[in-house]
Amino acid sequence: MKIEPSTHSGSMELSGEPTLNTHPTWNERALKALVQFEPPYCECVRVGKRPLSWAFWIPGFSELQGSLLDKQNLEFSHEHLLWEQSHANIGFGPQGLFGEDTNRKGYRVKNECLDGSRMRKALQELKDFGTYHLLMRNCQDFVEQAIRAYQQSQKRKESSNPS
């Protein structure tokens, strides 16, 4: 199993299928690959949603900001973190953390821009995401955890550097 940049978008792709026992290693490798590709410039990371790989986009169920499905992380869509300039990306699925060629996936990207470097550091702090479960611990839960860790790092930064 190895991690390589994709030739299409610069994303990290994991080759080989992990087994249940390799998930911690798989996740660790995905995070290391993401951190290794940190560019020397500031970049924006955004949350993107796309249809599930085995389904299609359903208006009202795939994305409805503020809905009960959204609040419970049960929208009928895949959620992913996308770095704009470097095209790095990371998501969570049945095999653990992964990157993919996002050009062909039809992502719908949110407007909010988060600091890419800080998001990479926040992801490193999370360490273990557990075992994937479609309803209880899914890609949307992963993105929510990452954003919470990002916000915590922002609070720590602000408290250590009072204006």
N, C-alpha and C positions, 0 to 999 in steps of 0.2 A: 504494500500500500504506500503510495507516495502522493505528494501534493505538488501540483504544477500550475503555473499560470496558463490560462487558456489562450490560445492563439487569436481568438476572436475578440475578447473584451478585456483581457488582463486580469480576469477573475481567477481565484484559486479554485482548482477542481481537484477532488479527491478521487484517485483511481483505486479500484478494488472494492469489494463489498466487505464492510466490517461485520463481525459477528457480535452478538450481545456482549461477550467478554472483552471486546476491543473498544467499546464506546469511549471509556476515559482516554485511551491513547488517541483514538480518532479525533475527539474533541480537542485534545491538547495540540495535536498536529495542525488542525484547522486554525486554531488561535495563533500558533507560532507563525504559520504562513501569512496570516493577515498582518501581524505585527512586522514581519520581515519586509513586507512591501510598503511600509509607511514612506510616503514621499517627503522630500525636503521642503515642501510648500504646504500652506494651509489649504485644507479642502473640506468640502461640505459632505456630510452623510445624511441621507434621507431614508425614511421608511417607504418601502414600496410594497404594493399588493398585486398579485396576479391570480389567475384561475388556478385551482388545484391541478396537479399534473394529470389526474384521472377524471377531470370534470371540466365544466365550462363556467363562464362568468354569469351569475344570476343577479340582476339588479335587485337591490333590497335585501339580499342575503349574502352577497359577496362583499359588499361594502356599504355600510350605512352608519356614518360617523355619529356616535353618541347613542346608538340603538342598544337594546338589551343584548343582542348578539355581540356587538362591539365591546360592551362593558364586560361581558363574560368570556371574551376571546373565543367566540364560537362562530365567527363569520365564515362563510363558505368560500374561503380564499387562503392563499399562502402569503405570509408576511415575511419580509426580508430586509436587511440593512444594506444600503447601496451607497458606496463612496463615489462621488461624481467624477473627479478628475482622473483618479487612478483606476477606476472601474473595479476596485476591490468590492467584494460583497460577501455576506455571510447570513446563513439562515439555519433553521433547525428542523429536522425531519426524522423519519423512522430510523435512519442510520446515524443520527447525531448531527453535529454541525457540518455544514457544507457550503461551498461556493459553486456558482454555476454561470454559464454564458447567459447573461441577462438580456442581450440584444434580441433574442428570439422568443422571449417569454411573455411579452405584453404587460410589463409592470406598469402600474398606475402609481405615480410617486406623489407623496404628500409635499406640501410647500415648505414646511418647517425645515430649516437648515441647522444641523447640529455640527459641532466641531469634530472633525474626523479623527484627529489625534487623541482627543479626550475620550471619544467613544471606544477607540482601540484599547486604551488603558482601562476603561470601565469594564470592557469585556474580559480582560485579564483578571480583574478582581472577582468576577462571578465564578470562575473555575468550573464548577460541576453543575450541569443543567439537568441531570437525572436522565431517566429513560423516557423516550417520547411516548405520548398517548394522545390520540386524536382529540379527545374531549377534555382531558385533565392537564396535560402538559404538552402543548403544541407550539408551533412556530410563532403564533401570536403571543403566547405566554413568554416565550424567549425574548421577543422584541420588547415586550413590556418590562421584563426584568432588566434588559440592557439599558432601556431608557431610564429606569429608576436608578440603576447604578451610575449612569451618566449624570443625572440630577444630583445624586449624593456627592459625586466628585466636584460638581460645580459649587455646591454649598460649602464643601471643605475648602475649596480654592478661595471663595469669597470670605470665609471666616479667617483664613490665614493671611489674607491681604486686605484688611479693612481700608476703605477709602478715606 
